[in-house]
Amino acid sequence: MDIKEYFARISYRGSYDKPDLETLTEIFQHHIRAVPFENLSIHCGESIELDLAATYDKIVKKKRGGWCMENNHLLSWVLKTLGYDVTLLGSKVYVPEYDAYADDIDHLLLKVVLCDKSYIVDGGFGMAYQMWQPMELISGKDQPQTPGIFRFLEENGIWYLEKVKRKQCVPNQSVSTSHNVDKEICRRVYLFTLQPRDIEEFRARNLHLQTAPDSLFVTKSICSLQTADGVRALVGWKLTEIKYNYKDNMDLVEIRILADEEMEKTLKEKFNITLDKKFVPINTSRLSLF
């Protein structure tokens, strides 16, 4: 595990001798634009391990992506190696179709302390709710970013992350099945506490999410990557590309349904992913990711 090899993987060529907010933000943005949020291993007959060396091998050497427990675990190693004060936290993701948060912790995120200020760093949420900058841990303050306005709300020691949504322009409405896409003004993302966690606490959930028949990650094959001005995502056979704030506080959403024979080429060209095993796309869940 070599920090310079990791930097080559994310195409980061800046300085890293000073652990400050500017450097943290630069490294973070390079990571989310190079490393996809994806669960393709599940749909290739591979298991997802939480061993850090295995995650490094997968993401850095094999140029794959991963889900939160892989992306943020790797990021924690990177930041600790560079001298940052990093703590693992656990969260429960909000499911809009059920209007409820998960029963158990199902998402890993990071808290980084810089100059006596705490920041949340989360490089493993993906899709359109992926933050693009570390967020200061302060309640009730709007924190505008390119994807939209994010904010934290704190109540009795529980922190809530939410994102204000823009209107969407979807030229190809015939293939859009987004859940209440026009009605939703603000999306709750997840809740969390500041209780420090250890990676061992995520092992049971990591196994459950890749094996339970009703798991979102079993019922949907997902691959998303942040771009210079938006995000692209392949969910099942549906390729969605979003350009943020392309005009008048509106996001442009372009959707295309792919054929099986387009999958391999699309993964390579759009996400820089080449899979070792046969990929079987799936999307049998009606849960919306946008």
C-alpha positions in Angstrom: 0.0 0.0 0.0 1.7 3.1 -1.4 0.3 6.6 -1.0 2.0 7.7 -4.3 0.3 4.8 -6.1 -3.0 5.9 -4.7 -2.4 9.4 -5.9 -1.6 8.1 -9.4 -4.9 6.2 -9.3 -6.9 9.4 -8.7 -4.6 11.5 -10.9 -3.7 13.8 -8.0 -0.5 15.7 -8.6 -0.7 18.4 -6.0 1.2 18.8 -2.7 0.3 16.8 0.3 2.9 17.7 2.9 0.5 20.0 4.8 -2.8 18.5 6.2 -5.1 21.5 5.6 -8.6 21.9 4.3 -7.5 22.9 0.8 -5.4 19.8 0.4 -8.2 17.6 1.9 -10.7 19.1 -0.6 -8.5 18.6 -3.6 -7.7 14.9 -2.7 -11.4 14.3 -2.0 -12.5 15.7 -5.3 -10.0 13.7 -7.2 -11.1 10.6 -5.5 -14.8 10.9 -6.2 -14.1 11.7 -9.9 -11.8 8.8 -10.3 -13.2 6.0 -8.1 -16.8 5.0 -8.9 -19.4 4.2 -6.3 -20.3 0.7 -7.4 -21.6 -2.7 -6.3 -20.7 -4.6 -9.4 -18.8 -7.3 -7.5 -22.2 -8.6 -6.2 -23.4 -9.1 -9.8 -20.1 -10.7 -11.0 -20.1 -13.5 -8.4 -17.5 -11.8 -6.2 -17.6 -11.0 -2.5 -17.0 -7.5 -1.1 -14.4 -7.7 1.7 -13.6 -5.1 4.3 -9.9 -6.0 4.6 -8.0 -2.7 3.9 -5.3 -4.4 1.8 -8.0 -6.1 -0.3 -9.8 -2.8 -0.8 -6.6 -1.1 -1.8 -5.8 -3.9 -4.3 -9.4 -3.6 -5.8 -9.6 0.2 -6.1 -6.0 1.2 -6.6 -4.4 -1.7 -8.5 -7.4 -3.1 -10.4 -8.9 0.4 -10.9 -12.3 -0.6 -9.7 -14.7 1.3 -7.4 -16.5 0.3 -4.3 -19.4 1.1 -2.0 -19.2 3.3 1.2 -17.4 0.8 3.4 -14.6 0.4 0.7 -14.3 4.0 -0.5 -14.4 5.6 2.9 -12.2 3.0 4.6 -9.6 3.6 1.9 -10.0 7.3 2.3 -9.5 7.0 6.1 -6.2 5.2 5.5 -5.1 7.9 3.0 -5.9 10.8 5.3 -4.4 9.2 8.4 -1.2 8.5 6.3 -1.1 12.2 5.5 -1.5 13.2 9.2 -5.2 14.1 9.4 -7.2 13.4 12.5 -9.8 10.9 11.2 -12.7 9.1 13.0 -15.0 6.5 11.4 -18.7 7.2 12.0 -21.8 5.1 11.1 -25.1 6.3 9.7 -28.5 5.1 8.8 -29.6 6.0 5.2 -33.0 7.5 4.5 -35.3 5.5 2.2 -37.8 7.9 0.6 -40.3 5.2 -0.6 -40.7 4.1 3.1 -40.3 7.6 4.5 -37.9 6.1 7.1 -34.3 5.6 8.0 -32.7 2.2 8.0 -33.1 0.1 11.1 -29.4 -0.5 11.5 -26.2 1.4 10.6 -25.7 0.8 6.9 -23.3 3.5 5.8 -19.7 4.4 6.8 -18.5 8.1 6.8 -15.6 10.0 8.2 -15.1 12.9 10.6 -12.0 14.9 10.1 -10.9 17.5 12.7 -8.9 20.5 11.3 -7.9 23.6 13.4 -10.5 22.7 16.1 -13.3 22.4 13.5 -15.0 19.1 12.6 -15.8 18.2 9.0 -17.7 15.3 7.5 -15.9 13.6 4.6 -18.0 11.1 2.7 -16.6 9.8 -0.6 -18.9 6.8 -0.7 -22.5 7.8 -1.2 -22.5 8.2 -4.9 -25.3 9.1 -7.3 -26.7 12.7 -7.0 -26.4 12.9 -3.2 -22.6 12.7 -3.2 -21.1 15.7 -1.5 -18.3 17.3 -3.5 -16.5 19.1 -0.6 -15.9 18.3 3.1 -18.8 19.7 5.1 -18.3 21.6 8.3 -20.2 19.9 11.1 -22.5 22.7 12.1 -26.2 22.6 12.5 -28.6 24.6 10.4 -26.1 26.2 8.0 -26.7 25.9 4.3 -23.5 24.7 2.6 -23.9 25.3 -1.2 -21.9 23.0 -3.5 -22.1 22.2 -7.2 -24.5 19.3 -6.7 -26.9 21.5 -4.6 -27.3 22.9 -1.1 -26.4 20.5 1.6 -27.0 21.1 5.4 -26.8 19.3 8.7 -29.5 19.5 11.4 -28.7 18.3 14.9 -31.3 17.2 17.5 -30.5 15.5 20.8 -27.1 14.3 19.6 -28.4 13.0 16.3 -27.2 14.6 13.1 -29.2 14.7 9.9 -27.9 15.4 6.4 -30.2 16.7 3.8 -29.9 18.2 0.3 -32.0 20.8 -1.3 -32.9 19.7 -4.8 -33.1 21.6 -8.0 -35.7 21.3 -10.7 -34.8 18.8 -13.4 -35.1 18.9 -17.2 -35.5 15.4 -18.5 -35.8 15.5 -22.3 -36.5 11.7 -22.6 -39.4 11.5 -20.2 -40.5 8.1 -21.6 -37.7 6.3 -19.8 -37.8 8.3 -16.6 -39.4 6.5 -13.6 -38.0 8.7 -10.8 -40.0 8.7 -7.6 -41.9 12.0 -7.1 -39.1 13.8 -8.9 -41.0 17.0 -9.2 -42.6 17.0 -5.8 -39.5 16.6 -3.7 -37.9 19.9 -2.8 -35.5 18.6 -0.1 -34.2 15.0 0.3 -33.1 13.6 3.6 -29.9 11.6 3.0 -29.0 10.0 6.3 -28.7 10.4 10.1 -25.7 9.7 12.3 -24.2 10.2 15.7 -20.6 11.2 16.6 -19.9 7.9 18.3 -16.6 6.6 17.0 -16.8 3.3 15.1 -14.4 0.6 14.2 -14.4 -1.2 10.8 -15.2 -4.4 12.6 -18.6 -3.0 13.5 -19.5 -2.9 9.8 -18.7 -6.5 8.9 -22.1 -8.0 9.6 -23.9 -5.2 7.7 -21.4 -5.5 4.8 -22.3 -9.2 4.5 -26.0 -8.5 4.8 -26.2 -5.8 2.2 -24.6 -8.1 -0.4 -26.6 -11.3 0.4 -30.1 -10.4 1.7 -32.7 -10.9 -1.1 -34.4 -7.6 -0.3 -31.1 -5.5 -0.2 -31.1 -2.6 -2.6 -27.6 -3.7 -3.6 -28.8 -7.2 -4.5 -31.8 -6.0 -6.4 -30.0 -3.2 -8.3 -26.6 -3.2 -10.1 -25.2 0.3 -9.5 -22.2 2.2 -10.9 -21.9 6.0 -10.5 -19.1 8.5 -11.0 -18.9 12.2 -10.3 -17.8 14.2 -13.3 -16.4 17.8 -13.8 -19.9 19.2 -13.9 -22.3 16.5 -12.8 -22.7 12.8 -12.3 -23.3 9.7 -14.4 -24.8 6.5 -13.3 -25.5 3.0 -14.7 -28.3 1.3 -12.7 -29.4 -1.9 -14.3 -29.6 -1.1 -18.0 -30.4 2.6 -17.5 -27.6 5.1 -18.1 -28.3 8.5 -16.5 -26.1 11.5 -17.0 -26.8 14.7 -15.0 -25.3 18.1 -15.7 -25.7 20.2 -12.6 -27.3 23.7 -12.7 -27.0 23.9 -16.5 -29.5 26.8 -16.5 -31.8 28.7 -14.1 -31.2 26.5 -11.1 -32.1 23.4 -13.1 -30.2 20.1 -13.7 -30.2 18.5 -17.1 -30.9 14.8 -16.9 -30.3 12.6 -19.9 -31.4 8.9 -19.8 -30.7 6.0 -22.1 -31.5 2.3 -21.9 -28.6 0.1 -22.9 -28.6 -3.3 -24.6 -26.6 -6.1 -23.0 -23.9 -5.9 -25.6 -23.3 -2.2 -24.7 -22.5 -2.9 -21.1 -18.8 -3.7 -21.3 -18.0 -0.8 -23.6 -20.0 1.7 -21.4 -18.4 0.6 -18.2 -15.0 1.1 -19.8 -15.7 4.4 -21.6 -17.9 6.1 -18.9 -16.5 4.7 -15.7 -13.0 3.4 -16.6 -14.0 -0.1 -15.3 -13.0 -3.4 -16.8 -14.4 -6.4 -15.0 -12.7 -9.8 -14.6 -15.9 -11.8 -14.5 -19.2 -11.9 -16.3 -21.4 -9.0 -15.3 -25.2 -9.6 -15.0 -27.1 -6.3 -14.7 -30.2 -6.2 -12.6 -32.8 -3.7 -11.5 -35.8 -5.3 -9.9 -36.3 -2.8 -7.1 -38.5 0.3 -7.4 -36.5 2.2 -4.9 -35.4 5.5 -6.5 -31.7 6.6 -6.3 -32.4 10.1 -7.7 
